[in-house]
Amino acid sequence: MLDLRKYDVKVSTIMPGSVATHFNNHEPNESDAWKIQPEDIGQLVLDLLKMHPRTLPSKIEVRPSRPDKK
């Protein structure tokens, strides 16, 4: 981030918790409904791109709002 700042390139680190993805050969299913969905991360990226240029969120940690209630 610091190396690219002088070129007006912004870098943000997104640190998601449990996301319903195909990572590690997992097939997302209904039991993953409590997890963050890929479209939620996509929306977060879009929101970052729309931020005012004076703002630089360097680290964003996101977690599911509640654990699975089984």
PDB file of N, CA, C, O and CB in Angstrom:
ATOM      1  N   MET A   1       0.815  -1.184   0.000  1.00  0.00           N
ATOM      2  CA  MET A   1       0.000   0.000   0.000  1.00  0.00           C
ATOM      3  C   MET A   1       0.867   1.259   0.000  1.00  0.00           C
ATOM      4  O   MET A   1       0.636   2.166  -0.799  1.00  0.00           O
ATOM      5  CB  MET A   1      -0.932  -0.008   1.196  1.00  0.00           C
ATOM      6  N   LEU A   2       1.851   1.322   0.880  1.00  0.00           N
ATOM      7  CA  LEU A   2       2.691   2.511   0.977  1.00  0.00           C
ATOM      8  C   LEU A   2       3.532   2.727  -0.277  1.00  0.00           C
ATOM      9  O   LEU A   2       3.784   3.866  -0.673  1.00  0.00           O
ATOM     10  CB  LEU A   2       3.595   2.409   2.187  1.00  0.00           C
ATOM     11  N   ASP A   3       3.966   1.634  -0.900  1.00  0.00           N
ATOM     12  CA  ASP A   3       4.778   1.753  -2.109  1.00  0.00           C
ATOM     13  C   ASP A   3       3.987   2.323  -3.282  1.00  0.00           C
ATOM     14  O   ASP A   3       4.556   3.016  -4.126  1.00  0.00           O
ATOM     15  CB  ASP A   3       5.348   0.400  -2.485  1.00  0.00           C
ATOM     16  N   LEU A   4       2.695   2.044  -3.349  1.00  0.00           N
ATOM     17  CA  LEU A   4       1.878   2.468  -4.486  1.00  0.00           C
ATOM     18  C   LEU A   4       1.169   3.793  -4.268  1.00  0.00           C
ATOM     19  O   LEU A   4       0.632   4.377  -5.209  1.00  0.00           O
ATOM     20  CB  LEU A   4       0.866   1.419  -4.794  1.00  0.00           C
ATOM     21  N   ARG A   5       1.165   4.257  -3.058  1.00  0.00           N
ATOM     22  CA  ARG A   5       0.451   5.486  -2.714  1.00  0.00           C
ATOM     23  C   ARG A   5       0.906   6.680  -3.558  1.00  0.00           C
ATOM     24  O   ARG A   5       0.089   7.503  -3.970  1.00  0.00           O
ATOM     25  CB  ARG A   5       0.642   5.799  -1.240  1.00  0.00           C
ATOM     26  N   LYS A   6       2.204   6.767  -3.810  1.00  0.00           N
ATOM     27  CA  LYS A   6       2.733   7.899  -4.584  1.00  0.00           C
ATOM     28  C   LYS A   6       2.237   7.895  -6.028  1.00  0.00           C
ATOM     29  O   LYS A   6       2.319   8.913  -6.716  1.00  0.00           O
ATOM     30  CB  LYS A   6       4.256   7.874  -4.569  1.00  0.00           C
ATOM     31  N   TYR A   7       1.721   6.752  -6.491  1.00  0.00           N
ATOM     32  CA  TYR A   7       1.166   6.644  -7.840  1.00  0.00           C
ATOM     33  C   TYR A   7      -0.355   6.770  -7.831  1.00  0.00           C
ATOM     34  O   TYR A   7      -1.011   6.520  -8.842  1.00  0.00           O
ATOM     35  CB  TYR A   7       1.574   5.317  -8.474  1.00  0.00           C
ATOM     36  N   ASP A   8      -0.903   7.154  -6.697  1.00  0.00           N
ATOM     37  CA  ASP A   8      -2.350   7.298  -6.520  1.00  0.00           C
ATOM     38  C   ASP A   8      -3.085   5.966  -6.694  1.00  0.00           C
ATOM     39  O   ASP A   8      -4.233   5.934  -7.139  1.00  0.00           O
ATOM     40  CB  ASP A   8      -2.898   8.322  -7.510  1.00  0.00           C
ATOM     41  N   VAL A   9      -2.418   4.879  -6.342  1.00  0.00           N
ATOM     42  CA  VAL A   9      -3.035   3.554  -6.351  1.00  0.00           C
ATOM     43  C   VAL A   9      -3.372   3.207  -4.914  1.00  0.00           C
ATOM     44  O   VAL A   9      -2.513   3.253  -4.034  1.00  0.00           O
ATOM     45  CB  VAL A   9      -2.091   2.471  -6.997  1.00  0.00           C
ATOM     46  N   LYS A  10      -4.632   2.858  -4.684  1.00  0.00           N
ATOM     47  CA  LYS A  10      -5.080   2.517  -3.337  1.00  0.00           C
ATOM     48  C   LYS A  10      -5.169   1.007  -3.188  1.00  0.00           C
ATOM     49  O   LYS A  10      -5.576   0.298  -4.108  1.00  0.00           O
ATOM     50  CB  LYS A  10      -6.442   3.170  -3.029  1.00  0.00           C
ATOM     51  N   VAL A  11      -4.784   0.536  -2.024  1.00  0.00           N
ATOM     52  CA  VAL A  11      -4.816  -0.892  -1.731  1.00  0.00           C
ATOM     53  C   VAL A  11      -5.567  -1.085  -0.426  1.00  0.00           C
ATOM     54  O   VAL A  11      -5.245  -0.466   0.588  1.00  0.00           O
ATOM     55  CB  VAL A  11      -3.374  -1.495  -1.647  1.00  0.00           C
ATOM     56  N   SER A  12      -6.580  -1.958  -0.464  1.00  0.00           N
ATOM     57  CA  SER A  12      -7.324  -2.317   0.745  1.00  0.00           C
ATOM     58  C   SER A  12      -7.246  -3.824   0.926  1.00  0.00           C
ATOM     59  O   SER A  12      -7.317  -4.580  -0.042  1.00  0.00           O
ATOM     60  CB  SER A  12      -8.812  -1.841   0.665  1.00  0.00           C
ATOM     61  N   THR A  13      -7.101  -4.245   2.153  1.00  0.00           N
ATOM     62  CA  THR A  13      -7.085  -5.670   2.472  1.00  0.00           C
ATOM     63  C   THR A  13      -8.446  -6.040   3.037  1.00  0.00           C
ATOM     64  O   THR A  13      -8.895  -5.460   4.025  1.00  0.00           O
ATOM     65  CB  THR A  13      -5.941  -6.021   3.480  1.00  0.00           C
ATOM     66  N   ILE A  14      -9.102  -7.010   2.405  1.00  0.00           N
ATOM     67  CA  ILE A  14     -10.391  -7.499   2.895  1.00  0.00           C
ATOM     68  C   ILE A  14     -10.129  -8.844   3.559  1.00  0.00           C
ATOM     69  O   ILE A  14      -9.599  -9.770   2.944  1.00  0.00           O
ATOM     70  CB  ILE A  14     -11.459  -7.622   1.729  1.00  0.00           C
ATOM     71  N   MET A  15     -10.514  -8.928   4.826  1.00  0.00           N
ATOM     72  CA  MET A  15     -10.284 -10.149   5.607  1.00  0.00           C
ATOM     73  C   MET A  15     -11.633 -10.745   5.998  1.00  0.00           C
ATOM     74  O   MET A  15     -12.173 -10.420   7.055  1.00  0.00           O
ATOM     75  CB  MET A  15      -9.417  -9.854   6.880  1.00  0.00           C
ATOM     76  N   PRO A  16     -12.180 -11.619   5.145  1.00  0.00           N
ATOM     77  CA  PRO A  16     -13.495 -12.185   5.444  1.00  0.00           C
ATOM     78  C   PRO A  16     -13.406 -13.392   6.373  1.00  0.00           C
ATOM     79  O   PRO A  16     -12.419 -14.127   6.389  1.00  0.00           O
ATOM     80  CB  PRO A  16     -14.193 -12.581   4.156  1.00  0.00           C
ATOM     81  N   GLY A  17     -14.459 -13.565   7.132  1.00  0.00           N
ATOM     82  CA  GLY A  17     -14.595 -14.764   7.962  1.00  0.00           C
ATOM     83  C   GLY A  17     -15.141 -15.884   7.092  1.00  0.00           C
ATOM     84  O   GLY A  17     -14.706 -16.054   5.953  1.00  0.00           O
ATOM     85  N   SER A  18     -16.077 -16.638   7.610  1.00  0.00           N
ATOM     86  CA  SER A  18     -16.656 -17.768   6.880  1.00  0.00           C
ATOM     87  C   SER A  18     -17.464 -17.294   5.684  1.00  0.00           C
ATOM     88  O   SER A  18     -18.440 -16.557   5.825  1.00  0.00           O
ATOM     89  CB  SER A  18     -17.537 -18.605   7.804  1.00  0.00           C
ATOM     90  N   VAL A  19     -17.033 -17.735   4.490  1.00  0.00           N
ATOM     91  CA  VAL A  19     -17.719 -17.381   3.250  1.00  0.00           C
ATOM     92  C   VAL A  19     -18.134 -18.667   2.549  1.00  0.00           C
ATOM     93  O   VAL A  19     -17.360 -19.622   2.483  1.00  0.00           O
ATOM     94  CB  VAL A  19     -16.808 -16.504   2.326  1.00  0.00           C
ATOM     95  N   ALA A  20     -19.338 -18.692   2.034  1.00  0.00           N
ATOM     96  CA  ALA A  20     -19.853 -19.865   1.317  1.00  0.00           C
ATOM     97  C   ALA A  20     -19.242 -19.902  -0.079  1.00  0.00           C
ATOM     98  O   ALA A  20     -19.783 -19.307  -1.011  1.00  0.00           O
ATOM     99  CB  ALA A  20     -21.413 -19.837   1.237  1.00  0.00           C
ATOM    100  N   THR A  21     -18.123 -20.595  -0.224  1.00  0.00           N
ATOM    101  CA  THR A  21     -17.438 -20.677  -1.517  1.00  0.00           C
ATOM    102  C   THR A  21     -17.087 -22.130  -1.836  1.00  0.00           C
ATOM    103  O   THR A  21     -17.368 -23.041  -1.057  1.00  0.00           O
ATOM    104  CB  THR A  21     -16.160 -19.801  -1.515  1.00  0.00           C
ATOM    105  N   HIS A  22     -16.473 -22.321  -2.991  1.00  0.00           N
ATOM    106  CA  HIS A  22     -16.015 -23.644  -3.409  1.00  0.00           C
ATOM    107  C   HIS A  22     -14.594 -23.930  -2.927  1.00  0.00           C
ATOM    108  O   HIS A  22     -13.978 -24.907  -3.352  1.00  0.00           O
ATOM    109  CB  HIS A  22     -16.083 -23.766  -4.927  1.00  0.00           C
ATOM    110  N   PHE A  23     -14.076 -23.084  -2.045  1.00  0.00           N
ATOM    111  CA  PHE A  23     -12.718 -23.253  -1.537  1.00  0.00           C
ATOM    112  C   PHE A  23     -12.539 -24.640  -0.920  1.00  0.00           C
ATOM    113  O   PHE A  23     -13.426 -25.128  -0.219  1.00  0.00           O
ATOM    114  CB  PHE A  23     -12.392 -22.163  -0.502  1.00  0.00           C
ATOM    115  N   ASN A  24     -11.407 -25.268  -1.175  1.00  0.00           N
ATOM    116  CA  ASN A  24     -11.055 -26.566  -0.615  1.00  0.00           C
ATOM    117  C   ASN A  24     -12.057 -27.656  -1.017  1.00  0.00           C
ATOM    118  O   ASN A  24     -12.399 -28.531  -0.223  1.00  0.00           O
ATOM    119  CB  ASN A  24     -10.973 -26.471   0.902  1.00  0.00           C
ATOM    120  N   ASN A  25     -12.518 -27.578  -2.276  1.00  0.00           N
ATOM    121  CA  ASN A  25     -13.452 -28.558  -2.842  1.00  0.00           C
ATOM    122  C   ASN A  25     -14.794 -28.629  -2.120  1.00  0.00           C
ATOM    123  O   ASN A  25     -15.471 -29.656  -2.172  1.00  0.00           O
ATOM    124  CB  ASN A  25     -12.822 -29.912  -2.826  1.00  0.00           C
ATOM    125  N   HIS A  26     -15.182 -27.553  -1.451  1.00  0.00           N
ATOM    126  CA  HIS A  26     -16.482 -27.498  -0.779  1.00  0.00           C
ATOM    127  C   HIS A  26     -17.561 -27.113  -1.783  1.00  0.00           C
ATOM    128  O   HIS A  26     -17.354 -26.225  -2.609  1.00  0.00           O
ATOM    129  CB  HIS A  26     -16.454 -26.493   0.402  1.00  0.00           C
ATOM    130  N   GLU A  27     -18.686 -27.763  -1.715  1.00  0.00           N
ATOM    131  CA  GLU A  27     -19.823 -27.415  -2.559  1.00  0.00           C
ATOM    132  C   GLU A  27     -20.834 -26.666  -1.692  1.00  0.00           C
ATOM    133  O   GLU A  27     -21.492 -27.279  -0.851  1.00  0.00           O
ATOM    134  CB  GLU A  27     -20.467 -28.694  -3.217  1.00  0.00           C
ATOM    135  N   PRO A  28     -20.969 -25.328  -1.885  1.00  0.00           N
ATOM    136  CA  PRO A  28     -21.912 -24.568  -1.063  1.00  0.00           C
ATOM    137  C   PRO A  28     -23.317 -25.164  -1.139  1.00  0.00           C
ATOM    138  O   PRO A  28     -23.765 -25.605  -2.197  1.00  0.00           O
ATOM    139  CB  PRO A  28     -21.940 -23.101  -1.506  1.00  0.00           C
ATOM    140  N   ASN A  29     -24.002 -25.167   0.012  1.00  0.00           N
ATOM    141  CA  ASN A  29     -25.351 -25.723   0.082  1.00  0.00           C
ATOM    142  C   ASN A  29     -26.176 -24.926   1.089  1.00  0.00           C
ATOM    143  O   ASN A  29     -25.719 -23.904   1.601  1.00  0.00           O
ATOM    144  CB  ASN A  29     -25.312 -27.227   0.470  1.00  0.00           C
ATOM    145  N   GLU A  30     -27.383 -25.392   1.371  1.00  0.00           N
ATOM    146  CA  GLU A  30     -28.300 -24.655   2.261  1.00  0.00           C
ATOM    147  C   GLU A  30     -27.745 -24.483   3.666  1.00  0.00           C
ATOM    148  O   GLU A  30     -28.085 -23.515   4.346  1.00  0.00           O
ATOM    149  CB  GLU A  30     -29.636 -25.368   2.338  1.00  0.00           C
ATOM    150  N   SER A  31     -26.902 -25.396   4.113  1.00  0.00           N
ATOM    151  CA  SER A  31     -26.350 -25.269   5.465  1.00  0.00           C
ATOM    152  C   SER A  31     -25.335 -24.130   5.568  1.00  0.00           C
ATOM    153  O   SER A  31     -24.896 -23.780   6.664  1.00  0.00           O
ATOM    154  CB  SER A  31     -25.695 -26.579   5.885  1.00  0.00           C
ATOM    155  N   ASP A  32     -24.966 -23.554   4.422  1.00  0.00           N
ATOM    156  CA  ASP A  32     -24.039 -22.419   4.407  1.00  0.00           C
ATOM    157  C   ASP A  32     -24.767 -21.070   4.441  1.00  0.00           C
ATOM    158  O   ASP A  32     -24.133 -20.023   4.306  1.00  0.00           O
ATOM    159  CB  ASP A  32     -23.153 -22.492   3.169  1.00  0.00           C
ATOM    160  N   ALA A  33     -26.071 -21.088   4.617  1.00  0.00           N
ATOM    161  CA  ALA A  33     -26.859 -19.852   4.556  1.00  0.00           C
ATOM    162  C   ALA A  33     -26.418 -18.835   5.601  1.00  0.00           C
ATOM    163  O   ALA A  33     -26.563 -17.633   5.376  1.00  0.00           O
ATOM    164  CB  ALA A  33     -28.333 -20.164   4.742  1.00  0.00           C
ATOM    165  N   TRP A  34     -25.888 -19.276   6.726  1.00  0.00           N
ATOM    166  CA  TRP A  34     -25.451 -18.367   7.798  1.00  0.00           C
ATOM    167  C   TRP A  34     -24.137 -17.673   7.459  1.00  0.00           C
ATOM    168  O   TRP A  34     -23.793 -16.655   8.059  1.00  0.00           O
ATOM    169  CB  TRP A  34     -25.301 -19.133   9.112  1.00  0.00           C
ATOM    170  N   LYS A  35     -23.407 -18.224   6.500  1.00  0.00           N
ATOM    171  CA  LYS A  35     -22.101 -17.667   6.146  1.00  0.00           C
ATOM    172  C   LYS A  35     -22.257 -16.422   5.279  1.00  0.00           C
ATOM    173  O   LYS A  35     -23.319 -16.168   4.711  1.00  0.00           O
ATOM    174  CB  LYS A  35     -21.251 -18.715   5.416  1.00  0.00           C
ATOM    175  N   ILE A  36     -21.175 -15.656   5.192  1.00  0.00           N
ATOM    176  CA  ILE A  36     -21.124 -14.540   4.256  1.00  0.00           C
ATOM    177  C   ILE A  36     -21.232 -15.135   2.851  1.00  0.00           C
ATOM    178  O   ILE A  36     -20.607 -16.152   2.550  1.00  0.00           O
ATOM    179  CB  ILE A  36     -19.799 -13.685   4.431  1.00  0.00           C
ATOM    180  N   GLN A  37     -22.017 -14.503   2.010  1.00  0.00           N
ATOM    181  CA  GLN A  37     -22.191 -14.987   0.646  1.00  0.00           C
ATOM    182  C   GLN A  37     -21.231 -14.238  -0.286  1.00  0.00           C
ATOM    183  O   GLN A  37     -20.884 -13.089  -0.016  1.00  0.00           O
ATOM    184  CB  GLN A  37     -23.666 -14.811   0.181  1.00  0.00           C
ATOM    185  N   PRO A  38     -20.805 -14.872  -1.370  1.00  0.00           N
ATOM    186  CA  PRO A  38     -19.870 -14.219  -2.287  1.00  0.00           C
ATOM    187  C   PRO A  38     -20.361 -12.842  -2.754  1.00  0.00           C
ATOM    188  O   PRO A  38     -19.563 -11.920  -2.923  1.00  0.00           O
ATOM    189  CB  PRO A  38     -19.633 -15.109  -3.494  1.00  0.00           C
ATOM    190  N   GLU A  39     -21.670 -12.708  -2.960  1.00  0.00           N
ATOM    191  CA  GLU A  39     -22.191 -11.413  -3.411  1.00  0.00           C
ATOM    192  C   GLU A  39     -22.036 -10.331  -2.341  1.00  0.00           C
ATOM    193  O   GLU A  39     -21.979  -9.144  -2.664  1.00  0.00           O
ATOM    194  CB  GLU A  39     -23.664 -11.546  -3.800  1.00  0.00           C
ATOM    195  N   ASP A  40     -21.968 -10.733  -1.067  1.00  0.00           N
ATOM    196  CA  ASP A  40     -21.722  -9.759   0.005  1.00  0.00           C
ATOM    197  C   ASP A  40     -20.310  -9.174  -0.112  1.00  0.00           C
ATOM    198  O   ASP A  40     -20.108  -7.977   0.090  1.00  0.00           O
ATOM    199  CB  ASP A  40     -21.913 -10.420   1.393  1.00  0.00           C
ATOM    200  N   ILE A  41     -19.351 -10.021  -0.436  1.00  0.00           N
ATOM    201  CA  ILE A  41     -17.979  -9.546  -0.623  1.00  0.00           C
ATOM    202  C   ILE A  41     -17.911  -8.675  -1.875  1.00  0.00           C
ATOM    203  O   ILE A  41     -17.226  -7.653  -1.888  1.00  0.00           O
ATOM    204  CB  ILE A  41     -16.985 -10.739  -0.728  1.00  0.00           C
ATOM    205  N   GLY A  42     -18.622  -9.084  -2.927  1.00  0.00           N
ATOM    206  CA  GLY A  42     -18.674  -8.271  -4.144  1.00  0.00           C
ATOM    207  C   GLY A  42     -19.231  -6.893  -3.871  1.00  0.00           C
ATOM    208  O   GLY A  42     -18.717  -5.902  -4.388  1.00  0.00           O
ATOM    209  N   GLN A  43     -20.286  -6.817  -3.058  1.00  0.00           N
ATOM    210  CA  GLN A  43     -20.874  -5.516  -2.708  1.00  0.00           C
ATOM    211  C   GLN A  43     -19.878  -4.669  -1.924  1.00  0.00           C
ATOM    212  O   GLN A  43     -19.790  -3.455  -2.111  1.00  0.00           O
ATOM    213  CB  GLN A  43     -22.168  -5.708  -1.887  1.00  0.00           C
ATOM    214  N   LEU A  44     -19.134  -5.324  -1.048  1.00  0.00           N
ATOM    215  CA  LEU A  44     -18.114  -4.608  -0.274  1.00  0.00           C
ATOM    216  C   LEU A  44     -17.066  -3.988  -1.199  1.00  0.00           C
ATOM    217  O   LEU A  44     -16.649  -2.849  -0.991  1.00  0.00           O
ATOM    218  CB  LEU A  44     -17.435  -5.560   0.736  1.00  0.00           C
ATOM    219  N   VAL A  45     -16.647  -4.725  -2.206  1.00  0.00           N
ATOM    220  CA  VAL A  45     -15.671  -4.210  -3.172  1.00  0.00           C
ATOM    221  C   VAL A  45     -16.251  -3.016  -3.928  1.00  0.00           C
ATOM    222  O   VAL A  45     -15.575  -2.004  -4.115  1.00  0.00           O
ATOM    223  CB  VAL A  45     -15.248  -5.321  -4.165  1.00  0.00           C
ATOM    224  N   LEU A  46     -17.510  -3.139  -4.361  1.00  0.00           N
ATOM    225  CA  LEU A  46     -18.147  -2.013  -5.056  1.00  0.00           C
ATOM    226  C   LEU A  46     -18.231  -0.784  -4.158  1.00  0.00           C
ATOM    227  O   LEU A  46     -17.991   0.337  -4.608  1.00  0.00           O
ATOM    228  CB  LEU A  46     -19.550  -2.405  -5.534  1.00  0.00           C
ATOM    229  N   ASP A  47     -18.570  -0.994  -2.891  1.00  0.00           N
ATOM    230  CA  ASP A  47     -18.639   0.122  -1.948  1.00  0.00           C
ATOM    231  C   ASP A  47     -17.275   0.792  -1.778  1.00  0.00           C
ATOM    232  O   ASP A  47     -17.188   2.016  -1.677  1.00  0.00           O
ATOM    233  CB  ASP A  47     -19.158  -0.362  -0.590  1.00  0.00           C
ATOM    234  N   LEU A  48     -16.218  -0.009  -1.748  1.00  0.00           N
ATOM    235  CA  LEU A  48     -14.866   0.550  -1.657  1.00  0.00           C
ATOM    236  C   LEU A  48     -14.542   1.420  -2.868  1.00  0.00           C
ATOM    237  O   LEU A  48     -13.950   2.491  -2.734  1.00  0.00           O
ATOM    238  CB  LEU A  48     -13.831  -0.575  -1.530  1.00  0.00           C
ATOM    239  N   LEU A  49     -14.935   0.951  -4.046  1.00  0.00           N
ATOM    240  CA  LEU A  49     -14.654   1.701  -5.272  1.00  0.00           C
ATOM    241  C   LEU A  49     -15.424   3.017  -5.338  1.00  0.00           C
ATOM    242  O   LEU A  49     -14.999   3.954  -6.014  1.00  0.00           O
ATOM    243  CB  LEU A  49     -14.990   0.853  -6.484  1.00  0.00           C
ATOM    244  N   LYS A  50     -16.553   3.088  -4.638  1.00  0.00           N
ATOM    245  CA  LYS A  50     -17.376   4.302  -4.651  1.00  0.00           C
ATOM    246  C   LYS A  50     -16.979   5.302  -3.563  1.00  0.00           C
ATOM    247  O   LYS A  50     -17.514   6.410  -3.524  1.00  0.00           O
ATOM    248  CB  LYS A  50     -18.837   3.931  -4.486  1.00  0.00           C
ATOM    249  N   MET A  51     -16.067   4.934  -2.695  1.00  0.00           N
ATOM    250  CA  MET A  51     -15.676   5.830  -1.607  1.00  0.00           C
ATOM    251  C   MET A  51     -14.997   7.080  -2.147  1.00  0.00           C
ATOM    252  O   MET A  51     -14.354   7.060  -3.197  1.00  0.00           O
ATOM    253  CB  MET A  51     -14.747   5.109  -0.627  1.00  0.00           C
ATOM    254  N   HIS A  52     -15.154   8.151  -1.411  1.00  0.00           N
ATOM    255  CA  HIS A  52     -14.518   9.416  -1.800  1.00  0.00           C
ATOM    256  C   HIS A  52     -12.999   9.214  -1.861  1.00  0.00           C
ATOM    257  O   HIS A  52     -12.436   8.520  -1.014  1.00  0.00           O
ATOM    258  CB  HIS A  52     -14.887  10.565  -0.793  1.00  0.00           C
ATOM    259  N   PRO A  53     -12.345   9.803  -2.836  1.00  0.00           N
ATOM    260  CA  PRO A  53     -10.895   9.620  -3.004  1.00  0.00           C
ATOM    261  C   PRO A  53     -10.054   9.984  -1.777  1.00  0.00           C
ATOM    262  O   PRO A  53      -8.928   9.505  -1.642  1.00  0.00           O
ATOM    263  CB  PRO A  53     -10.430  10.437  -4.160  1.00  0.00           C
ATOM    264  N   ARG A  54     -10.576  10.813  -0.895  1.00  0.00           N
ATOM    265  CA  ARG A  54      -9.792  11.186   0.295  1.00  0.00           C
ATOM    266  C   ARG A  54      -9.782  10.080   1.352  1.00  0.00           C
ATOM    267  O   ARG A  54      -9.060  10.172   2.344  1.00  0.00           O
ATOM    268  CB  ARG A  54     -10.348  12.470   0.906  1.00  0.00           C
ATOM    269  N   THR A  55     -10.583   9.040   1.136  1.00  0.00           N
ATOM    270  CA  THR A  55     -10.723   7.966   2.116  1.00  0.00           C
ATOM    271  C   THR A  55      -9.993   6.713   1.657  1.00  0.00           C
ATOM    272  O   THR A  55     -10.123   6.301   0.504  1.00  0.00           O
ATOM    273  CB  THR A  55     -12.199   7.653   2.361  1.00  0.00           C
ATOM    274  N   LEU A  56      -9.228   6.109   2.554  1.00  0.00           N
ATOM    275  CA  LEU A  56      -8.520   4.869   2.245  1.00  0.00           C
ATOM    276  C   LEU A  56      -8.725   3.861   3.376  1.00  0.00           C
ATOM    277  O   LEU A  56      -8.004   3.895   4.373  1.00  0.00           O
ATOM    278  CB  LEU A  56      -7.008   5.139   2.023  1.00  0.00           C
ATOM    279  N   PRO A  57      -9.699   2.969   3.227  1.00  0.00           N
ATOM    280  CA  PRO A  57      -9.841   1.899   4.217  1.00  0.00           C
ATOM    281  C   PRO A  57      -8.724   0.876   3.971  1.00  0.00           C
ATOM    282  O   PRO A  57      -8.754   0.156   2.973  1.00  0.00           O
ATOM    283  CB  PRO A  57     -11.270   1.220   4.131  1.00  0.00           C
ATOM    284  N   SER A  58      -7.768   0.811   4.850  1.00  0.00           N
ATOM    285  CA  SER A  58      -6.615  -0.059   4.601  1.00  0.00           C
ATOM    286  C   SER A  58      -6.921  -1.518   4.935  1.00  0.00           C
ATOM    287  O   SER A  58      -6.450  -2.420   4.242  1.00  0.00           O
ATOM    288  CB  SER A  58      -5.415   0.416   5.415  1.00  0.00           C
ATOM    289  N   LYS A  59      -7.703  -1.759   5.987  1.00  0.00           N
ATOM    290  CA  LYS A  59      -8.039  -3.136   6.366  1.00  0.00           C
ATOM    291  C   LYS A  59      -9.516  -3.221   6.725  1.00  0.00           C
ATOM    292  O   LYS A  59     -10.036  -2.413   7.494  1.00  0.00           O
ATOM    293  CB  LYS A  59      -7.162  -3.616   7.557  1.00  0.00           C
ATOM    294  N   ILE A  60     -10.172  -4.213   6.152  1.00  0.00           N
ATOM    295  CA  ILE A  60     -11.588  -4.413   6.435  1.00  0.00           C
ATOM    296  C   ILE A  60     -11.776  -5.870   6.862  1.00  0.00           C
ATOM    297  O   ILE A  60     -11.523  -6.796   6.092  1.00  0.00           O
ATOM    298  CB  ILE A  60     -12.482  -4.061   5.185  1.00  0.00           C
ATOM    299  N   GLU A  61     -12.217  -6.046   8.078  1.00  0.00           N
ATOM    300  CA  GLU A  61     -12.484  -7.389   8.609  1.00  0.00           C
ATOM    301  C   GLU A  61     -13.992  -7.577   8.659  1.00  0.00           C
ATOM    302  O   GLU A  61     -14.700  -6.784   9.280  1.00  0.00           O
ATOM    303  CB  GLU A  61     -11.839  -7.591  10.034  1.00  0.00           C
ATOM    304  N   VAL A  62     -14.483  -8.624   8.009  1.00  0.00           N
ATOM    305  CA  VAL A  62     -15.919  -8.907   8.012  1.00  0.00           C
ATOM    306  C   VAL A  62     -16.152 -10.334   8.494  1.00  0.00           C
ATOM    307  O   VAL A  62     -15.412 -11.256   8.152  1.00  0.00           O
ATOM    308  CB  VAL A  62     -16.532  -8.699   6.598  1.00  0.00           C
ATOM    309  N   ARG A  63     -17.179 -10.486   9.281  1.00  0.00           N
ATOM    310  CA  ARG A  63     -17.559 -11.782   9.844  1.00  0.00           C
ATOM    311  C   ARG A  63     -19.050 -11.983   9.641  1.00  0.00           C
ATOM    312  O   ARG A  63     -19.787 -11.009   9.485  1.00  0.00           O
ATOM    313  CB  ARG A  63     -17.187 -11.876  11.355  1.00  0.00           C
ATOM    314  N   PRO A  64     -19.508 -13.233   9.641  1.00  0.00           N
ATOM    315  CA  PRO A  64     -20.956 -13.447   9.612  1.00  0.00           C
ATOM    316  C   PRO A  64     -21.585 -12.759  10.824  1.00  0.00           C
ATOM    317  O   PRO A  64     -20.979 -12.697  11.893  1.00  0.00           O
ATOM    318  CB  PRO A  64     -21.299 -14.973   9.600  1.00  0.00           C
ATOM    319  N   SER A  65     -22.798 -12.246  10.650  1.00  0.00           N
ATOM    320  CA  SER A  65     -23.431 -11.493  11.736  1.00  0.00           C
ATOM    321  C   SER A  65     -23.801 -12.378  12.914  1.00  0.00           C
ATOM    322  O   SER A  65     -23.890 -11.898  14.044  1.00  0.00           O
ATOM    323  CB  SER A  65     -24.667 -10.787  11.226  1.00  0.00           C
ATOM    324  N   ARG A  66     -24.016 -13.653  12.667  1.00  0.00           N
ATOM    325  CA  ARG A  66     -24.283 -14.572  13.766  1.00  0.00           C
ATOM    326  C   ARG A  66     -23.861 -15.966  13.350  1.00  0.00           C
ATOM    327  O   ARG A  66     -23.912 -16.301  12.166  1.00  0.00           O
ATOM    328  CB  ARG A  66     -25.778 -14.546  14.173  1.00  0.00           C
ATOM    329  N   PRO A  67     -23.448 -16.779  14.299  1.00  0.00           N
ATOM    330  CA  PRO A  67     -23.051 -18.157  13.970  1.00  0.00           C
ATOM    331  C   PRO A  67     -24.287 -19.003  13.650  1.00  0.00           C
ATOM    332  O   PRO A  67     -25.418 -18.618  13.946  1.00  0.00           O
ATOM    333  CB  PRO A  67     -22.251 -18.794  15.144  1.00  0.00           C
ATOM    334  N   ASP A  68     -24.042 -20.143  13.049  1.00  0.00           N
ATOM    335  CA  ASP A  68     -25.115 -21.075  12.745  1.00  0.00           C
ATOM    336  C   ASP A  68     -25.827 -21.469  14.032  1.00  0.00           C
ATOM    337  O   ASP A  68     -25.168 -21.818  15.012  1.00  0.00           O
ATOM    338  CB  ASP A  68     -24.571 -22.322  12.017  1.00  0.00           C
ATOM    339  N   LYS A  69     -27.133 -21.423  14.053  1.00  0.00           N
ATOM    340  CA  LYS A  69     -27.926 -21.736  15.243  1.00  0.00           C
ATOM    341  C   LYS A  69     -28.556 -23.118  15.115  1.00  0.00           C
ATOM    342  O   LYS A  69     -29.781 -23.237  15.081  1.00  0.00           O
ATOM    343  CB  LYS A  69     -29.017 -20.670  15.464  1.00  0.00           C
ATOM    344  N   LYS A  70     -27.749 -24.143  15.047  1.00  0.00           N
ATOM    345  CA  LYS A  70     -28.280 -25.516  14.945  1.00  0.00           C
ATOM    346  C   LYS A  70     -28.492 -26.103  16.301  1.00  0.00           C
ATOM    347  O   LYS A  70     -28.932 -27.246  16.417  1.00  0.00           O
ATOM    348  CB  LYS A  70     -27.347 -26.410  14.141  1.00  0.00           C
TER     349      LYS A  70
END
